């Protein structure tokens, strides 16, 4: 069985729990701790990439990705 525990708070109590779990992780190989980054940053990045991609396509210099995939030599 796999359990997921998410601690979203950055308070002293939350850090204490995280540190306790990290200490347990050293003794028990079945405990794995990983830090997740918030999705808000990913959403902002994807939105910015979409804006830049559309601006590139609308500039007249850009080509559709599907066209580039059909003819890899057209990347240049």
Gaussian input, Z-matrix of N, CA and C with variables (Angstrom, degrees):
# hf/3-21g

backbone

0 1
 N
 C     1     B1
 C     2     B2     1     A1
 N     3     B3     2     A2     1     D1
 C     4     B4     3     A3     2     D2
 C     5     B5     4     A4     3     D3
 N     6     B6     5     A5     4     D4
 C     7     B7     6     A6     5     D5
 C     8     B8     7     A7     6     D6
 N     9     B9     8     A8     7     D7
 C    10    B10     9     A9     8     D8
 C    11    B11    10    A10     9     D9
 N    12    B12    11    A11    10    D10
 C    13    B13    12    A12    11    D11
 C    14    B14    13    A13    12    D12
 N    15    B15    14    A14    13    D13
 C    16    B16    15    A15    14    D14
 C    17    B17    16    A16    15    D15
 N    18    B18    17    A17    16    D16
 C    19    B19    18    A18    17    D17
 C    20    B20    19    A19    18    D18
 N    21    B21    20    A20    19    D19
 C    22    B22    21    A21    20    D20
 C    23    B23    22    A22    21    D21
 N    24    B24    23    A23    22    D22
 C    25    B25    24    A24    23    D23
 C    26    B26    25    A25    24    D24
 N    27    B27    26    A26    25    D25
 C    28    B28    27    A27    26    D26
 C    29    B29    28    A28    27    D27
 N    30    B30    29    A29    28    D28
 C    31    B31    30    A30    29    D29
 C    32    B32    31    A31    30    D30
 N    33    B33    32    A32    31    D31
 C    34    B34    33    A33    32    D32
 C    35    B35    34    A34    33    D33
 N    36    B36    35    A35    34    D34
 C    37    B37    36    A36    35    D35
 C    38    B38    37    A37    36    D36
 N    39    B39    38    A38    37    D37
 C    40    B40    39    A39    38    D38
 C    41    B41    40    A40    39    D39
 N    42    B42    41    A41    40    D40
 C    43    B43    42    A42    41    D41
 C    44    B44    43    A43    42    D42
 N    45    B45    44    A44    43    D43
 C    46    B46    45    A45    44    D44
 C    47    B47    46    A46    45    D45
 N    48    B48    47    A47    46    D46
 C    49    B49    48    A48    47    D47
 C    50    B50    49    A49    48    D48
 N    51    B51    50    A50    49    D49
 C    52    B52    51    A51    50    D50
 C    53    B53    52    A52    51    D51
 N    54    B54    53    A53    52    D52
 C    55    B55    54    A54    53    D53
 C    56    B56    55    A55    54    D54
 N    57    B57    56    A56    55    D55
 C    58    B58    57    A57    56    D56
 C    59    B59    58    A58    57    D57
 N    60    B60    59    A59    58    D58
 C    61    B61    60    A60    59    D59
 C    62    B62    61    A61    60    D60
 N    63    B63    62    A62    61    D61
 C    64    B64    63    A63    62    D62
 C    65    B65    64    A64    63    D63
 N    66    B66    65    A65    64    D64
 C    67    B67    66    A66    65    D65
 C    68    B68    67    A67    66    D66
 N    69    B69    68    A68    67    D67
 C    70    B70    69    A69    68    D68
 C    71    B71    70    A70    69    D69
 N    72    B72    71    A71    70    D70
 C    73    B73    72    A72    71    D71
 C    74    B74    73    A73    72    D72
 N    75    B75    74    A74    73    D73
 C    76    B76    75    A75    74    D74
 C    77    B77    76    A76    75    D75
 N    78    B78    77    A77    76    D76
 C    79    B79    78    A78    77    D77
 C    80    B80    79    A79    78    D78
 N    81    B81    80    A80    79    D79
 C    82    B82    81    A81    80    D80
 C    83    B83    82    A82    81    D81
 N    84    B84    83    A83    82    D82
 C    85    B85    84    A84    83    D83
 C    86    B86    85    A85    84    D84
 N    87    B87    86    A86    85    D85
 C    88    B88    87    A87    86    D86
 C    89    B89    88    A88    87    D87
 N    90    B90    89    A89    88    D88
 C    91    B91    90    A90    89    D89
 C    92    B92    91    A91    90    D90
 N    93    B93    92    A92    91    D91
 C    94    B94    93    A93    92    D92
 C    95    B95    94    A94    93    D93
 N    96    B96    95    A95    94    D94
 C    97    B97    96    A96    95    D95
 C    98    B98    97    A97    96    D96
 N    99    B99    98    A98    97    D97
 C   100   B100    99    A99    98    D98
 C   101   B101   100   A100    99    D99
 N   102   B102   101   A101   100   D100
 C   103   B103   102   A102   101   D101
 C   104   B104   103   A103   102   D102
 N   105   B105   104   A104   103   D103
 C   106   B106   105   A105   104   D104
 C   107   B107   106   A106   105   D105
 N   108   B108   107   A107   106   D106
 C   109   B109   108   A108   107   D107
 C   110   B110   109   A109   108   D108
 N   111   B111   110   A110   109   D109
 C   112   B112   111   A111   110   D110
 C   113   B113   112   A112   111   D111
 N   114   B114   113   A113   112   D112
 C   115   B115   114   A114   113   D113
 C   116   B116   115   A115   114   D114
 N   117   B117   116   A116   115   D115
 C   118   B118   117   A117   116   D116
 C   119   B119   118   A118   117   D117
 N   120   B120   119   A119   118   D118
 C   121   B121   120   A120   119   D119
 C   122   B122   121   A121   120   D120
 N   123   B123   122   A122   121   D121
 C   124   B124   123   A123   122   D122
 C   125   B125   124   A124   123   D123
 N   126   B126   125   A125   124   D124
 C   127   B127   126   A126   125   D125
 C   128   B128   127   A127   126   D126
 N   129   B129   128   A128   127   D127
 C   130   B130   129   A129   128   D128
 C   131   B131   130   A130   129   D129
 N   132   B132   131   A131   130   D130
 C   133   B133   132   A132   131   D131
 C   134   B134   133   A133   132   D132
 N   135   B135   134   A134   133   D133
 C   136   B136   135   A135   134   D134
 C   137   B137   136   A136   135   D135
 N   138   B138   137   A137   136   D136
 C   139   B139   138   A138   137   D137
 C   140   B140   139   A139   138   D138
 N   141   B141   140   A140   139   D139
 C   142   B142   141   A141   140   D140
 C   143   B143   142   A142   141   D141
 N   144   B144   143   A143   142   D142
 C   145   B145   144   A144   143   D143
 C   146   B146   145   A145   144   D144
 N   147   B147   146   A146   145   D145
 C   148   B148   147   A147   146   D146
 C   149   B149   148   A148   147   D147
 N   150   B150   149   A149   148   D148
 C   151   B151   150   A150   149   D149
 C   152   B152   151   A151   150   D150
 N   153   B153   152   A152   151   D151
 C   154   B154   153   A153   152   D152
 C   155   B155   154   A154   153   D153
 N   156   B156   155   A155   154   D154
 C   157   B157   156   A156   155   D155
 C   158   B158   157   A157   156   D156
 N   159   B159   158   A158   157   D157
 C   160   B160   159   A159   158   D158
 C   161   B161   160   A160   159   D159
 N   162   B162   161   A161   160   D160
 C   163   B163   162   A162   161   D161
 C   164   B164   163   A163   162   D162
 N   165   B165   164   A164   163   D163
 C   166   B166   165   A165   164   D164
 C   167   B167   166   A166   165   D165
 N   168   B168   167   A167   166   D166
 C   169   B169   168   A168   167   D167
 C   170   B170   169   A169   168   D168
 N   171   B171   170   A170   169   D169
 C   172   B172   171   A171   170   D170
 C   173   B173   172   A172   171   D171
 N   174   B174   173   A173   172   D172
 C   175   B175   174   A174   173   D173
 C   176   B176   175   A175   174   D174
 N   177   B177   176   A176   175   D175
 C   178   B178   177   A177   176   D176
 C   179   B179   178   A178   177   D177
 N   180   B180   179   A179   178   D178
 C   181   B181   180   A180   179   D179
 C   182   B182   181   A181   180   D180
 N   183   B183   182   A182   181   D181
 C   184   B184   183   A183   182   D182
 C   185   B185   184   A184   183   D183
 N   186   B186   185   A185   184   D184
 C   187   B187   186   A186   185   D185
 C   188   B188   187   A187   186   D186
 N   189   B189   188   A188   187   D187
 C   190   B190   189   A189   188   D188
 C   191   B191   190   A190   189   D189
 N   192   B192   191   A191   190   D190
 C   193   B193   192   A192   191   D191
 C   194   B194   193   A193   192   D192
 N   195   B195   194   A194   193   D193
 C   196   B196   195   A195   194   D194
 C   197   B197   196   A196   195   D195
 N   198   B198   197   A197   196   D196
 C   199   B199   198   A198   197   D197
 C   200   B200   199   A199   198   D198
 N   201   B201   200   A200   199   D199
 C   202   B202   201   A201   200   D200
 C   203   B203   202   A202   201   D201
 N   204   B204   203   A203   202   D202
 C   205   B205   204   A204   203   D203
 C   206   B206   205   A205   204   D204
 N   207   B207   206   A206   205   D205
 C   208   B208   207   A207   206   D206
 C   209   B209   208   A208   207   D207
 N   210   B210   209   A209   208   D208
 C   211   B211   210   A210   209   D209
 C   212   B212   211   A211   210   D210
 N   213   B213   212   A212   211   D211
 C   214   B214   213   A213   212   D212
 C   215   B215   214   A214   213   D213
 N   216   B216   215   A215   214   D214
 C   217   B217   216   A216   215   D215
 C   218   B218   217   A217   216   D216
 N   219   B219   218   A218   217   D217
 C   220   B220   219   A219   218   D218
 C   221   B221   220   A220   219   D219
 N   222   B222   221   A221   220   D220
 C   223   B223   222   A222   221   D221
 C   224   B224   223   A223   222   D222
 N   225   B225   224   A224   223   D223
 C   226   B226   225   A225   224   D224
 C   227   B227   226   A226   225   D225

   B1=1.4520
   B2=1.5155
   B3=1.3122
   B4=1.4533
   B5=1.5202
   B6=1.3125
   B7=1.4533
   B8=1.5202
   B9=1.3071
   B10=1.4606
   B11=1.5149
   B12=1.3103
   B13=1.4587
   B14=1.5189
   B15=1.3145
   B16=1.4593
   B17=1.5194
   B18=1.3055
   B19=1.4590
   B20=1.5144
   B21=1.3213
   B22=1.4612
   B23=1.5210
   B24=1.2951
   B25=1.4555
   B26=1.5211
   B27=1.3156
   B28=1.4640
   B29=1.5221
   B30=1.3229
   B31=1.4603
   B32=1.5317
   B33=1.3115
   B34=1.4625
   B35=1.5305
   B36=1.3301
   B37=1.4684
   B38=1.5262
   B39=1.3242
   B40=1.4619
   B41=1.5342
   B42=1.3367
   B43=1.4671
   B44=1.5277
   B45=1.3265
   B46=1.4593
   B47=1.5328
   B48=1.3157
   B49=1.4653
   B50=1.5282
   B51=1.3160
   B52=1.4623
   B53=1.5333
   B54=1.3108
   B55=1.4686
   B56=1.5206
   B57=1.3303
   B58=1.4600
   B59=1.5293
   B60=1.3370
   B61=1.4617
   B62=1.5246
   B63=1.3197
   B64=1.4704
   B65=1.5256
   B66=1.3192
   B67=1.4639
   B68=1.5297
   B69=1.3203
   B70=1.4697
   B71=1.5232
   B72=1.3245
   B73=1.4571
   B74=1.5366
   B75=1.3126
   B76=1.4666
   B77=1.5302
   B78=1.3311
   B79=1.4588
   B80=1.5233
   B81=1.3255
   B82=1.4620
   B83=1.5299
   B84=1.3265
   B85=1.4574
   B86=1.5268
   B87=1.3154
   B88=1.4632
   B89=1.5344
   B90=1.3252
   B91=1.4653
   B92=1.5278
   B93=1.3132
   B94=1.4658
   B95=1.5248
   B96=1.3136
   B97=1.4578
   B98=1.5181
   B99=1.3288
   B100=1.4615
   B101=1.5216
   B102=1.3007
   B103=1.4555
   B104=1.5264
   B105=1.3128
   B106=1.4569
   B107=1.5214
   B108=1.3081
   B109=1.4550
   B110=1.5218
   B111=1.2990
   B112=1.4554
   B113=1.5187
   B114=1.3321
   B115=1.4593
   B116=1.5163
   B117=1.3059
   B118=1.4566
   B119=1.5186
   B120=1.3282
   B121=1.4566
   B122=1.5187
   B123=1.3344
   B124=1.4586
   B125=1.5237
   B126=1.3202
   B127=1.4624
   B128=1.5242
   B129=1.3225
   B130=1.4615
   B131=1.5255
   B132=1.3243
   B133=1.4603
   B134=1.5229
   B135=1.3286
   B136=1.4614
   B137=1.5296
   B138=1.3164
   B139=1.4593
   B140=1.5289
   B141=1.3225
   B142=1.4619
   B143=1.5292
   B144=1.3281
   B145=1.4600
   B146=1.5231
   B147=1.3207
   B148=1.4654
   B149=1.5288
   B150=1.3279
   B151=1.4716
   B152=1.5243
   B153=1.3242
   B154=1.4725
   B155=1.5240
   B156=1.3284
   B157=1.4617
   B158=1.5265
   B159=1.3202
   B160=1.4620
   B161=1.5238
   B162=1.3228
   B163=1.4604
   B164=1.5264
   B165=1.3149
   B166=1.4643
   B167=1.5273
   B168=1.3417
   B169=1.4619
   B170=1.5242
   B171=1.3150
   B172=1.4619
   B173=1.5273
   B174=1.3312
   B175=1.4558
   B176=1.5297
   B177=1.3118
   B178=1.4553
   B179=1.5142
   B180=1.3098
   B181=1.4620
   B182=1.5271
   B183=1.3120
   B184=1.4573
   B185=1.5133
   B186=1.3289
   B187=1.4550
   B188=1.5196
   B189=1.3127
   B190=1.4604
   B191=1.5265
   B192=1.3131
   B193=1.4531
   B194=1.5230
   B195=1.3193
   B196=1.4635
   B197=1.5320
   B198=1.3197
   B199=1.4680
   B200=1.5189
   B201=1.3155
   B202=1.4631
   B203=1.5253
   B204=1.3153
   B205=1.4657
   B206=1.5237
   B207=1.3309
   B208=1.4681
   B209=1.5272
   B210=1.3254
   B211=1.4648
   B212=1.5343
   B213=1.3340
   B214=1.4638
   B215=1.5302
   B216=1.3118
   B217=1.4578
   B218=1.5344
   B219=1.3135
   B220=1.4609
   B221=1.5339
   B222=1.3325
   B223=1.4578
   B224=1.5202
   B225=1.2951
   B226=1.4631
   B227=1.4980
   A1=110.09
   A2=114.78
   A3=120.40
   A4=108.25
   A5=116.20
   A6=122.40
   A7=109.14
   A8=115.87
   A9=120.48
   A10=108.11
   A11=115.68
   A12=121.57
   A13=107.09
   A14=117.20
   A15=120.72
   A16=109.10
   A17=115.88
   A18=122.28
   A19=106.08
   A20=116.28
   A21=121.28
   A22=112.99
   A23=116.75
   A24=121.27
   A25=109.72
   A26=117.40
   A27=121.58
   A28=111.18
   A29=115.88
   A30=120.53
   A31=110.82
   A32=115.81
   A33=121.98
   A34=110.17
   A35=116.89
   A36=120.47
   A37=110.71
   A38=116.85
   A39=120.84
   A40=110.53
   A41=116.92
   A42=120.96
   A43=110.22
   A44=116.90
   A45=121.36
   A46=110.40
   A47=116.69
   A48=121.33
   A49=110.06
   A50=116.33
   A51=120.55
   A52=110.24
   A53=116.65
   A54=120.43
   A55=111.40
   A56=117.11
   A57=120.88
   A58=109.91
   A59=116.90
   A60=120.62
   A61=111.33
   A62=117.09
   A63=120.60
   A64=110.74
   A65=116.78
   A66=120.54
   A67=110.24
   A68=116.30
   A69=120.01
   A70=111.20
   A71=116.23
   A72=121.38
   A73=111.23
   A74=116.46
   A75=120.53
   A76=111.62
   A77=116.55
   A78=120.99
   A79=113.86
   A80=117.39
   A81=121.55
   A82=109.79
   A83=115.59
   A84=119.55
   A85=113.91
   A86=118.19
   A87=120.22
   A88=112.37
   A89=116.99
   A90=120.73
   A91=108.31
   A92=114.99
   A93=120.95
   A94=108.32
   A95=116.03
   A96=121.50
   A97=108.46
   A98=116.14
   A99=120.05
   A100=108.97
   A101=114.83
   A102=120.81
   A103=109.26
   A104=116.56
   A105=121.35
   A106=109.17
   A107=114.84
   A108=119.70
   A109=108.37
   A110=115.83
   A111=119.60
   A112=110.84
   A113=115.43
   A114=121.69
   A115=113.21
   A116=118.46
   A117=120.91
   A118=110.48
   A119=117.32
   A120=120.72
   A121=110.85
   A122=116.94
   A123=121.25
   A124=110.79
   A125=116.75
   A126=121.12
   A127=111.04
   A128=116.29
   A129=120.62
   A130=110.90
   A131=115.85
   A132=120.61
   A133=110.45
   A134=116.81
   A135=120.18
   A136=111.11
   A137=117.23
   A138=120.94
   A139=110.55
   A140=116.84
   A141=121.24
   A142=110.76
   A143=117.46
   A144=120.46
   A145=111.57
   A146=116.49
   A147=121.00
   A148=110.44
   A149=117.20
   A150=121.75
   A151=109.90
   A152=116.60
   A153=120.16
   A154=111.79
   A155=116.57
   A156=120.78
   A157=110.20
   A158=117.02
   A159=120.51
   A160=111.69
   A161=117.44
   A162=120.59
   A163=109.95
   A164=116.79
   A165=121.38
   A166=110.89
   A167=116.01
   A168=119.34
   A169=111.65
   A170=117.18
   A171=121.56
   A172=112.68
   A173=117.41
   A174=119.85
   A175=111.92
   A176=118.18
   A177=121.54
   A178=112.74
   A179=117.58
   A180=121.47
   A181=111.50
   A182=116.77
   A183=120.87
   A184=112.79
   A185=115.45
   A186=122.64
   A187=107.83
   A188=116.31
   A189=121.00
   A190=109.71
   A191=116.70
   A192=122.17
   A193=110.90
   A194=117.69
   A195=120.79
   A196=110.89
   A197=117.26
   A198=121.39
   A199=110.39
   A200=116.47
   A201=120.74
   A202=111.59
   A203=116.84
   A204=120.11
   A205=111.43
   A206=117.72
   A207=121.37
   A208=110.96
   A209=116.52
   A210=120.72
   A211=108.73
   A212=117.91
   A213=121.60
   A214=112.92
   A215=118.81
   A216=121.34
   A217=110.89
   A218=117.67
   A219=120.33
   A220=112.49
   A221=117.82
   A222=121.16
   A223=111.16
   A224=117.94
   A225=121.89
   A226=112.35
   D1=144.21
   D2=178.20
   D3=-118.98
   D4=131.05
   D5=177.28
   D6=-113.81
   D7=143.80
   D8=175.76
   D9=-118.19
   D10=127.75
   D11=177.45
   D12=-119.23
   D13=123.89
   D14=178.56
   D15=-111.93
   D16=127.91
   D17=176.39
   D18=-116.06
   D19=109.72
   D20=-173.83
   D21=-99.90
   D22=-4.71
   D23=-176.97
   D24=-92.64
   D25=152.12
   D26=178.11
   D27=-114.60
   D28=22.87
   D29=-178.50
   D30=-74.60
   D31=173.93
   D32=178.74
   D33=-62.38
   D34=-41.78
   D35=179.32
   D36=-63.17
   D37=-42.93
   D38=179.91
   D39=-62.70
   D40=-45.50
   D41=178.50
   D42=-62.13
   D43=-36.20
   D44=179.04
   D45=-63.06
   D46=-43.97
   D47=179.14
   D48=-64.69
   D49=-43.20
   D50=179.32
   D51=-61.71
   D52=-44.11
   D53=178.86
   D54=-63.90
   D55=-37.89
   D56=177.83
   D57=-63.65
   D58=-44.04
   D59=178.76
   D60=-64.84
   D61=-37.43
   D62=177.40
   D63=-64.56
   D64=-38.02
   D65=177.90
   D66=-66.36
   D67=-40.95
   D68=177.66
   D69=-65.79
   D70=-33.61
   D71=-179.46
   D72=-60.66
   D73=-31.83
   D74=-179.94
   D75=-67.27
   D76=-30.34
   D77=-177.55
   D78=-95.33
   D79=-22.67
   D80=-174.90
   D81=-124.74
   D82=116.41
   D83=-176.42
   D84=-73.44
   D85=-9.51
   D86=179.16
   D87=-87.09
   D88=-1.41
   D89=177.67
   D90=-99.67
   D91=127.10
   D92=178.20
   D93=-128.63
   D94=128.97
   D95=-179.74
   D96=-118.25
   D97=128.19
   D98=176.24
   D99=-137.82
   D100=143.76
   D101=-178.47
   D102=-94.29
   D103=129.70
   D104=177.70
   D105=-102.34
   D106=140.43
   D107=175.58
   D108=-87.76
   D109=149.51
   D110=-177.66
   D111=-68.14
   D112=144.31
   D113=-178.30
   D114=-69.61
   D115=-19.74
   D116=-177.98
   D117=-58.45
   D118=-41.12
   D119=178.59
   D120=-64.22
   D121=-42.27
   D122=178.90
   D123=-62.50
   D124=-41.17
   D125=179.18
   D126=-63.42
   D127=-40.95
   D128=179.02
   D129=-64.88
   D130=-42.11
   D131=179.94
   D132=-64.65
   D133=-44.95
   D134=-179.75
   D135=-63.74
   D136=-38.69
   D137=177.99
   D138=-64.13
   D139=-43.38
   D140=178.91
   D141=-64.91
   D142=-41.58
   D143=177.81
   D144=-62.71
   D145=-40.23
   D146=178.14
   D147=-62.64
   D148=-43.26
   D149=179.07
   D150=-62.14
   D151=-45.56
   D152=-178.87
   D153=-67.58
   D154=-38.88
   D155=178.87
   D156=-63.13
   D157=-46.47
   D158=179.23
   D159=-64.09
   D160=-38.22
   D161=177.38
   D162=-64.28
   D163=-39.42
   D164=178.21
   D165=-63.73
   D166=-45.08
   D167=179.41
   D168=-64.33
   D169=-38.35
   D170=-177.45
   D171=-76.81
   D172=-12.13
   D173=-178.01
   D174=-75.15
   D175=-13.41
   D176=-177.95
   D177=91.81
   D178=-14.64
   D179=179.29
   D180=-92.68
   D181=-18.61
   D182=-174.75
   D183=-84.50
   D184=156.27
   D185=176.74
   D186=-125.77
   D187=151.20
   D188=177.15
   D189=-63.32
   D190=143.55
   D191=-179.72
   D192=-59.43
   D193=-40.79
   D194=-179.64
   D195=-61.28
   D196=-35.56
   D197=177.42
   D198=-66.95
   D199=-42.90
   D200=179.45
   D201=-63.90
   D202=-37.64
   D203=-179.38
   D204=-67.61
   D205=-33.27
   D206=-179.99
   D207=-69.79
   D208=-32.86
   D209=-177.24
   D210=-133.36
   D211=86.65
   D212=-176.70
   D213=-57.33
   D214=-25.64
   D215=-179.49
   D216=-69.72
   D217=-15.93
   D218=-178.19
   D219=-81.37
   D220=1.98
   D221=177.56
   D222=-65.34
   D223=-27.62
   D224=-176.55
   D225=-88.19

